[in-house]
Amino acid sequence: VQLQASGGGLVQAGGSLRLSCAASGRIFRLNDMAWYRQAPGMLREFVASITRNHKTKYADSVKGRFTVSRDNAKNTMYLQMNIMEPEDTAVYYCNARHTDALNARDYWGQGTQVTVSS
């Protein structure tokens, strides 16, 4: 299973971006999916997650501004980021828990850079 994150870029404070995370390969079942981010010199931190049944969780820092969603038919997760702040600047990574008849395993995407200018 491969995860491809895309949609990052440069945006001004107050602006919006939409990230996508597309899964490909031999997919049996994608369960929980999540977004994490890592700013320079900082640890990777949780941003948002979504279950297969579309139940969501958010970090306090993004509640009310970010929305996570997914399309199970397309094996794709999205992150709509609004009212962005310079503190949102980071590399954003997607994560997915894949299960088949034998195994459960987490996969990570390669990351997409998001830069918010003040």
Helices and strands as residue ranges (DSSP letters): E 2-6, E 9-12, E 17-24, E 29-38, E 45-50, E 56-58, E 66-71, G 72-74, E 76-81, G 86-88, E 90-99, E 104-108, E 112-117
